[in-house]
Amino acid sequence: VIVIIDECDFLKLNPLLYRFICWSSRREQYSLTFPNFYRFGDQEIFINSSFRLIFNFRQIDQI
């Protein structure tokens, strides 16, 4: 299963997405060949680059 996360998903956080975001913020990428892929449990998750920029901005903004 591949889950694609974008800005709209970020605004509607569900428990799985929230846990994934916390986990991915302290985890290396799935592979250097595919830097936007992460393995989370039994799912492979793709994060588009605009989502990652928004997520990083919000993390910094909360500090």
Secondary structure, DSSP 8 states (H G I E B T S, - for coil): -EEEE-HHHHHS--HHHHHHHHHHTTS--S-SSSTTEEEETTEEEEE-HHHHHHHHHHHHHH-
